[in-house]
Amino acid sequence: MSRSSHHSAESGRGVLVTGASRGIGRAIATAFAQAGDRVAVHCSSRPEDAARTLESLPGSGHVLVRADLADPGQVQRLVGEAVDGLGALDVLVNNAAVMTPHPPATTSYADWQAAWRSTVEVNLLGAANLSHQVAAHLIERGATGRIVNVGSRGAFRGEPDHPAYAASKAALHALGQSLAVALAPHGIAVVSVAPGFVETERVAGRLAGQQGADIRAQSPFGRVAAPEEVASAVLYLASPEATWSSGAVLDVNGASHLRT
């Protein structure tokens, strides 16, 4: 948990990115580091991948933090470690998520309950607890800040094989909108991005063969997103220029699903 040097707030913001071991989280951590911010790279179960993320980040002052987001006590410790490691936190990116297949017609009742419990505990309650603790830190400092939630297109179009995932992301969007109103008087803006299909290690198998062709065809661009495209949206929404977007849910899905 050591850091190479202690940086003042003037040298960039302190940013906590959850689920930053690989994929979208790694791309988000990289985007903030490239912008001159100090990043706390969070992982729960992939410390080796997270260490690779940390080592790859440009700049200095970054730290690695580990916690099970389903455990409220570990969430509280995580925020404390991130604050200690970075000097302060200015931005929280709720990116970590679990996604366990549980198609309702073929999943046992016990497995169904387990999938819902594990998904909601991390994707919704973990994000809610983190948001509370980071907001408390910002308010105590009298500092403005940003909370950016990584939601999902699935919140709007459904996820037949992962209904708990879609429901948790819809709830995450709603949480963000509630917090946007509640925290605005404290100078804290809260926004969400709703990505469509993104090419990451986790879903590489689904992008092969005919299934992959069908997924790419969902977008009129004929492809899926790169993690960096989601990261660029997160970076913008966390910027001072995006204050007036607080409360928004930004679709980042290549016109694969249009909301009215």
C-alpha positions in Angstrom: 0.0 0.0 0.0 3.0 2.3 -0.1 3.3 5.1 -2.6 6.4 6.4 -4.3 5.9 10.0 -3.2 3.2 12.1 -1.4 1.5 14.5 -3.8 -0.5 17.6 -2.9 -3.9 18.1 -4.3 -2.5 20.6 -6.7 -0.7 17.9 -8.6 -3.9 16.2 -9.7 -7.0 14.7 -8.2 -7.2 11.6 -6.1 -9.3 9.0 -8.0 -10.7 5.7 -6.7 -11.6 3.2 -9.5 -13.2 0.0 -8.4 -12.8 -3.2 -10.4 -9.6 -1.8 -12.0 -7.8 -5.1 -12.5 -8.5 -5.3 -16.2 -11.0 -4.4 -18.9 -13.0 -1.2 -18.5 -11.7 -0.5 -15.0 -8.0 -0.7 -16.2 -8.9 1.7 -19.1 -10.5 4.1 -16.8 -7.6 4.1 -14.3 -5.2 4.7 -17.3 -7.2 7.6 -18.6 -7.2 9.4 -15.2 -3.4 8.7 -14.8 -2.7 10.1 -18.3 -4.6 13.2 -17.3 -2.3 13.7 -14.3 -4.5 12.3 -11.6 -3.4 9.9 -8.8 -5.3 6.6 -8.9 -6.2 4.1 -6.3 -6.5 0.8 -8.3 -9.1 -1.4 -6.5 -9.5 -5.1 -6.9 -11.3 -7.8 -5.0 -10.0 -11.1 -6.5 -7.4 -10.4 -9.1 -4.4 -8.9 -7.3 -1.9 -10.0 -10.0 -4.0 -8.3 -12.8 -4.4 -5.2 -10.5 -0.7 -5.1 -9.9 -0.2 -5.0 -13.7 -2.6 -2.2 -14.0 -0.8 -0.3 -11.3 2.6 -0.8 -12.9 1.3 0.3 -16.3 0.0 3.7 -15.1 1.9 6.8 -16.2 2.8 9.3 -13.5 3.4 8.5 -9.8 1.6 8.4 -6.5 -0.8 5.6 -7.5 -1.7 2.9 -5.0 -3.3 -0.6 -5.0 -6.2 -1.3 -2.7 -8.1 -4.5 -2.2 -11.5 -5.2 -0.7 -14.6 -7.3 -1.0 -17.3 -4.7 -1.9 -20.0 -6.9 -0.6 -18.6 -6.4 2.9 -19.6 -2.9 4.3 -16.7 -3.0 6.8 -14.2 -3.6 4.0 -15.8 -0.8 2.0 -15.1 1.6 4.8 -11.5 0.4 5.2 -11.0 0.7 1.4 -12.0 4.4 1.4 -9.7 5.1 4.3 -6.8 3.3 2.6 -7.4 5.2 -0.6 -7.5 8.5 1.2 -4.3 7.7 3.1 -2.6 6.5 0.0 -3.5 9.4 -2.3 -3.7 12.2 0.3 -7.4 12.8 -0.5 -10.2 11.5 -2.8 -11.8 13.8 -5.3 -13.4 11.2 -7.7 -15.1 7.9 -7.2 -15.7 5.6 -10.2 -18.1 2.8 -9.3 -17.0 0.3 -12.0 -16.8 -3.0 -10.2 -19.5 -5.5 -11.0 -20.3 -9.2 -10.9 -22.3 -10.9 -13.7 -23.3 -14.5 -13.1 -25.5 -16.3 -15.7 -28.9 -17.3 -14.2 -31.5 -17.7 -16.9 -34.8 -17.9 -15.0 -36.3 -20.9 -16.9 -33.3 -23.2 -16.3 -31.8 -22.0 -13.0 -32.5 -23.7 -9.7 -34.2 -21.7 -7.0 -31.1 -21.9 -4.8 -28.8 -20.8 -7.6 -31.2 -18.1 -8.5 -31.2 -16.7 -5.0 -27.4 -16.9 -4.8 -27.0 -15.0 -8.1 -29.3 -12.2 -7.1 -27.7 -11.9 -3.7 -24.1 -11.7 -4.9 -25.0 -9.4 -7.8 -26.9 -6.9 -5.7 -24.4 -6.9 -2.9 -21.6 -5.8 -5.2 -23.2 -3.9 -8.0 -25.7 -1.9 -6.0 -25.0 -2.1 -2.2 -21.2 -1.9 -2.7 -21.6 1.1 -4.9 -24.1 2.7 -2.5 -21.8 2.2 0.5 -18.7 3.5 -1.4 -20.7 6.6 -2.5 -21.8 7.3 1.0 -18.2 7.1 2.4 -16.6 9.1 -0.4 -19.3 11.8 -0.1 -18.7 12.0 3.6 -15.0 12.4 3.0 -15.7 15.2 0.5 -18.2 17.0 2.7 -15.9 16.8 5.7 -13.1 18.4 3.6 -15.5 21.0 2.2 -14.3 19.8 -1.2 -16.2 19.5 -4.5 -16.0 16.1 -6.2 -17.4 13.6 -8.6 -19.0 10.2 -8.5 -19.3 8.4 -11.8 -21.2 5.1 -12.0 -20.6 2.6 -14.7 -24.1 1.3 -15.4 -25.3 -0.7 -18.5 -27.4 -0.6 -21.6 -28.9 -3.8 -20.1 -30.8 -1.6 -17.6 -32.9 -0.4 -20.4 -33.1 -3.3 -22.9 -32.9 -6.2 -20.4 -30.5 -9.1 -19.9 -32.4 -12.4 -20.3 -29.6 -14.6 -19.0 -28.5 -12.1 -16.4 -31.6 -10.4 -15.0 -30.1 -9.5 -11.6 -27.3 -7.7 -13.5 -29.7 -5.6 -15.5 -31.8 -4.9 -12.4 -28.8 -3.9 -10.3 -27.6 -1.5 -13.1 -31.0 0.1 -13.4 -30.9 0.6 -9.6 -27.4 2.0 -9.9 -28.6 4.6 -12.4 -31.5 5.5 -10.1 -29.1 5.7 -7.1 -26.9 8.1 -9.1 -29.9 10.4 -9.9 -30.9 10.5 -6.2 -27.4 11.3 -5.1 -27.1 13.9 -7.8 -29.9 15.9 -6.2 -28.9 15.2 -2.6 -25.2 16.0 -3.0 -25.4 19.0 -5.4 -25.6 21.5 -2.5 -22.2 20.2 -1.4 -20.7 20.7 -4.9 -20.6 17.0 -5.7 -21.8 15.9 -9.1 -23.0 12.4 -9.7 -23.4 10.8 -13.2 -23.7 7.4 -14.8 -22.5 5.9 -18.1 -24.5 3.1 -19.7 -22.2 1.1 -22.0 -23.3 -1.4 -24.5 -21.2 -4.4 -25.3 -17.5 -3.7 -24.6 -14.6 -5.9 -25.8 -12.9 -7.1 -22.6 -11.2 -10.2 -21.4 -14.3 -11.3 -19.5 -16.5 -11.5 -22.6 -13.9 -12.6 -25.2 -15.6 -16.0 -25.6 -18.9 -14.4 -26.5 -17.4 -12.4 -29.3 -16.3 -15.5 -31.2 -18.1 -17.1 -34.2 -21.7 -16.4 -35.1 -22.6 -15.1 -31.6 -19.9 -12.5 -31.9 -21.1 -11.5 -35.4 -24.6 -11.1 -34.0 -23.4 -9.0 -31.1 -21.4 -6.7 -33.4 -24.4 -6.3 -35.7 -26.4 -4.8 -32.8 -24.6 -1.5 -33.5 -25.0 0.1 -36.9 -21.2 0.7 -36.7 -20.8 -3.1 -37.0 -18.6 -3.4 -34.0 -18.5 -3.3 -30.2 -16.8 -0.7 -28.0 -13.2 -0.6 -26.9 -12.7 -0.1 -23.2 -11.0 3.2 -23.9 -14.2 4.6 -25.4 -16.0 4.1 -22.1 -13.1 5.5 -20.2 -13.1 8.7 -22.3 -16.8 9.3 -21.4 -16.0 8.7 -17.7 -13.1 11.0 -17.8 -15.2 13.8 -19.3 -18.1 13.3 -16.9 -15.6 13.6 -14.0 -14.3 16.9 -15.3 -15.2 20.3 -13.9 -16.7 21.1 -17.4 -19.3 18.4 -16.9 -20.8 19.7 -13.7 -24.1 20.6 -15.5 -24.5 16.9 -16.6 -25.0 15.9 -13.0 -27.9 13.5 -12.8 -27.5 12.3 -16.4 -27.2 8.7 -17.6 -25.0 8.8 -20.8 -25.5 6.0 -23.3 -22.2 4.8 -24.7 -23.5 2.0 -26.9 -22.8 2.9 -30.5 -26.5 3.4 -31.3 -27.2 -0.2 -30.5 -30.1 0.7 -28.2 -31.9 4.0 -28.4 -34.0 5.3 -25.5 -37.0 7.6 -26.0 
